[in-house]
Amino acid sequence: MDSFSPRIVTHPTAWPQRIESTPDIIWLDDPRANDTSNVGAKAANLSRLARIHRIPPGFCLTAACRLCHPDDRIEPALRMAISAAYDILAERCGVALPAVAVRSSAIDEDGQTASFAGQHETFLNVRGVDEICDAVERCWASAHTEQALAYRRHHDLTLASSQIRMAVLVQQLVPADTSAIMFTANPVNGMQDELMLTASWGLGESLAGGTVTPDTWTIRKPGRLVIHEGIATKNRMTIPTHGGVREIDVPRMLRQIPSLAPAQVQQATQLGIALERHLGWPVDVECAFAGGVLYLLQSRPITTIPNQGFHASQDIVSPAAGA
């Protein structure tokens, strides 16, 4: 039977000196990772976030790398490069076989960004070089699904396999005790001096997918004053399991207690306010606590829709900042 309890995990206190990238692999702390034409919007977004707050370490297989493998198969030389990068990632994470998330970071053929939201594969809790290589190949292959091709037709993008540009991001999967989503402008009433924070136990898939009713806090940003707290009965959560993730029942002892301590609410709020100030507009933020450490997972600008509050843009990089 699956079980869950908040855990103590090993985290690097800081990334070591920047590792030199290769033609096929660019680390998120490499300045070249800011270039969407190399790594796509998702990875470039994360690279820029790393300047503001701790993100999970990771690397990206470049879009050019896929174009050199039009049959979507990893050749021995690339496998060796992935293996070397994974060894470095293990050192950075402080564990022998770190769990990673492998996801696409797509680019259109003109080198501009396109959202491609939900069009390509994502693989969670992947361990070891064999599993990573398999996940990369499956990410590449997902460019040819009917859904992805229909998206390309709709947006007048190339359908030629030899021209489809897709980077692949390999990043530490944070073993989240609690995952959170916040809007630095209140999406309910449109108040820009209020921040709304939602959180629940485990990985963020249950929270983002709407299968759990989360705890909710409304914070007045001046003074970071909590003006509303709603602690829900949280019945479902997502945890890592062999070969992926799965949704389970929340242990009874955790269902009706807050998923964030007051100090964590303040810490997350401070992060949201800092991001908004840095970027210059309200943002949608995904973050997670693991072993008491707050990780920034993704941040996107949010735009105002008349009479409809706010919604998050998909993988917008400029001038900014990832689900």
Residue pairs with C-beta under 8 A, 6 or more apart in sequence:
2 239
2 241
2 246
2 248
3 251
4 201
4 202
4 237
4 239
4 248
4 250
4 251
4 254
5 251
6 177
6 178
7 175
7 177
7 290
7 291
8 291
8 292
9 175
9 290
9 291
10 93
10 94
10 95
10 291
11 93
11 94
11 290
11 291
11 293
12 57
12 92
12 93
12 94
15 29
15 57
15 92
16 91
16 92
18 27
18 29
18 30
19 27
19 29
19 30
19 88
21 27
21 30
21 32
21 59
22 81
23 62
23 64
23 65
24 61
24 62
24 64
24 65
24 68
24 78
24 81
25 59
25 60
25 61
25 62
25 65
25 81
25 82
25 85
26 32
26 33
26 38
26 39
26 43
26 59
26 60
26 62
27 33
27 57
27 58
27 59
27 60
27 85
28 43
28 46
28 47
28 50
28 55
28 57
28 58
28 59
28 60
28 171
29 47
29 50
29 57
30 47
32 38
32 39
33 39
33 43
33 44
33 46
33 47
33 60
34 44
34 47
34 48
35 44
36 44
36 107
36 111
36 112
36 113
36 317
37 63
37 107
37 111
38 44
38 60
38 62
38 63
38 64
38 167
39 47
39 60
39 62
39 63
39 105
39 167
39 169
40 60
40 63
40 104
40 105
40 106
40 107
40 113
40 166
40 167
40 169
41 105
41 106
41 107
41 113
41 114
41 115
41 315
41 316
41 317
42 103
42 104
42 105
42 106
42 169
42 315
42 322
43 60
43 105
43 167
43 169
44 105
44 317
45 298
45 299
45 300
45 315
45 316
45 317
45 320
45 321
45 322
46 55
46 58
46 169
46 171
46 298
46 321
46 322
48 317
48 320
48 321
49 55
49 296
49 298
49 299
49 321
52 274
52 275
52 278
52 296
53 271
53 274
53 275
53 294
53 296
54 293
54 294
54 295
54 296
55 295
55 296
55 297
56 171
56 172
56 173
56 174
56 295
56 297
57 89
57 92
57 93
57 171
57 172
58 89
58 100
58 169
58 170
58 171
58 172
59 85
59 89
59 169
59 170
59 171
60 105
60 167
60 168
60 169
60 170
61 78
61 82
61 136
61 167
61 168
61 170
62 167
63 107
63 165
63 166
63 167
64 165
65 78
65 167
66 72
66 140
66 164
66 165
66 166
66 167
66 168
67 162
67 163
67 165
69 75
69 78
69 140
70 161
70 162
72 137
72 140
72 141
73 137
74 82
74 133
74 136
74 137
79 129
79 133
82 129
82 132
82 133
82 136
82 170
83 129
85 170
86 98
86 100
86 128
86 129
86 132
86 170
89 98
89 100
89 170
89 172
90 96
90 97
90 98
92 172
93 172
97 127
97 128
98 127
98 172
98 173
99 125
99 126
99 127
99 172
99 173
99 175
99 240
100 126
100 127
100 132
100 170
100 171
100 172
100 173
101 122
101 123
101 124
101 125
101 126
101 169
101 170
101 171
101 172
101 173
102 122
102 123
102 126
102 132
102 135
102 136
102 139
102 168
102 169
102 170
103 120
103 121
103 122
103 123
103 139
103 168
103 169
103 171
104 116
104 120
104 121
104 122
104 139
104 142
104 143
104 166
104 167
104 168
104 169
105 166
105 167
105 168
105 169
106 114
106 116
106 119
106 120
106 143
106 165
106 166
106 167
107 113
107 114
107 165
107 166
107 167
108 114
108 155
108 157
108 158
108 165
109 157
109 158
109 163
109 164
109 165
111 165
113 315
113 316
113 317
114 155
114 157
115 314
115 315
116 148
116 151
116 315
117 314
117 315
119 142
119 145
119 147
119 148
119 151
120 139
120 142
120 143
120 148
120 166
121 135
121 138
121 139
121 141
121 142
122 139
123 135
123 138
123 139
123 244
124 173
124 203
124 205
124 240
124 244
124 245
125 173
125 240
125 241
125 242
125 243
125 244
125 245
126 132
126 135
126 173
131 243
132 170
136 168
136 170
139 166
139 168
140 166
140 168
142 148
143 161
143 164
143 166
144 161
149 159
151 157
152 158
152 159
152 164
153 159
158 164
173 240
174 288
174 290
174 295
174 297
175 240
175 290
175 291
176 202
176 203
176 204
176 288
176 289
176 290
176 295
177 201
177 202
177 288
177 289
177 290
177 291
178 199
178 200
178 201
178 202
178 259
178 260
178 264
178 288
178 289
179 199
179 200
179 201
179 202
179 203
179 204
179 207
179 286
179 287
179 288
180 197
180 198
180 199
180 207
180 260
180 268
180 285
180 286
180 287
180 288
180 289
181 197
181 198
181 199
181 204
181 207
181 208
181 214
181 284
181 285
181 286
182 195
182 196
182 197
182 198
182 268
182 269
182 272
182 284
182 285
182 287
183 195
183 196
183 282
183 283
183 284
183 285
183 302
183 310
184 195
184 221
184 272
184 273
184 275
184 276
184 282
184 283
184 284
184 285
184 302
185 191
185 192
185 194
185 195
185 282
185 302
185 310
186 192
186 194
186 195
186 196
186 218
187 196
187 302
187 309
187 310
188 196
188 309
189 309
190 304
190 309
190 310
192 282
193 220
193 221
193 222
194 218
194 219
194 220
194 221
194 227
195 218
195 219
195 220
195 221
195 269
195 272
195 273
196 216
196 217
196 218
196 219
197 216
197 217
197 218
197 219
197 260
197 265
197 268
197 269
197 272
198 207
198 214
198 215
198 216
198 217
199 207
199 214
199 215
199 217
199 259
199 260
199 268
200 206
200 207
200 212
200 214
200 215
200 232
200 234
200 237
200 259
201 234
201 237
201 250
201 254
201 259
202 237
202 238
202 239
202 250
203 237
203 238
203 239
203 240
203 245
203 288
204 238
204 286
204 288
204 297
204 323
205 238
205 245
205 247
206 212
206 236
206 237
206 238
206 247
207 214
208 286
208 323
211 236
211 247
212 232
212 234
212 235
212 236
212 237
212 250
213 232
213 233
213 234
213 235
214 232
214 234
214 259
215 229
215 230
215 231
215 232
215 234
215 258
215 259
215 260
216 228
216 229
216 230
216 232
217 226
217 228
217 229
217 230
217 260
217 265
218 226
218 227
218 228
218 229
219 225
219 226
219 227
219 265
219 269
220 227
221 269
221 273
224 266
224 269
224 270
224 273
226 262
226 265
229 258
231 256
231 257
231 258
233 255
233 256
234 250
234 254
234 255
234 256
234 259
235 249
235 250
235 255
236 247
236 248
236 249
236 250
237 247
237 248
237 249
237 250
238 245
238 246
238 247
238 248
239 245
239 246
239 248
260 268
260 289
264 289
264 294
267 294
268 287
268 294
271 285
271 287
271 294
271 296
272 283
272 285
275 283
275 285
275 296
275 299
275 321
276 282
276 283
279 299
279 301
279 319
279 320
279 321
280 319
281 301
281 302
282 301
282 302
282 310
283 299
283 300
283 301
283 302
283 320
283 321
284 299
284 300
284 301
284 302
284 310
284 312
285 296
285 298
285 299
286 296
286 297
286 298
286 299
286 322
286 323
287 294
287 295
287 296
287 297
288 294
288 295
288 297
289 295
297 322
297 323
298 321
298 322
298 323
299 320
299 321
299 322
300 312
300 313
300 314
300 315
300 316
300 320
300 321
300 322
301 312
301 313
301 316
301 320
301 321
302 310
302 311
302 312
302 313
303 310
303 311
303 313
304 310
305 311
315 322
